[in-house]
């Protein structure tokens, strides 16, 4: 039995209803409705990396504890095709940039917040069991 059986990601939003609708309707994430408009989404396979802090840490607080800072990147196999599919759904992305680890952009949520989106050019951990 695994010590940890999943990861629960919290996205903080100034317009949670609109961002939930985006995840549900635009990205097509399956969900459970736990009541009162709270949707919990099933996510595609995930991986995690630990990066050094650059500059001052924000020290995000949740439930009375200092939590680690995090950035959320959605992953895809073909960034150009994914950006085109999102554009067909009236979703704007920022400019596409090449990094030594992949090709990236950001996706603007209805609330104005952004999620990273990238096509990795490195080996991923998605298929690990």
Buried (B, 14 or more C-beta within 10 A) or exposed (E): EEEEEEEEEEBEBEBBEEBBEBBBEBBEBEEEEEEEEEBEBEBEEEEEEEEEEEEEEEEEEEEEEEEEEEEBBBBBEEBEEBBEEBEEEEBEBBEBEEEEEBBBBBBBBBBEBBBBBBBBEEEEEEEEE
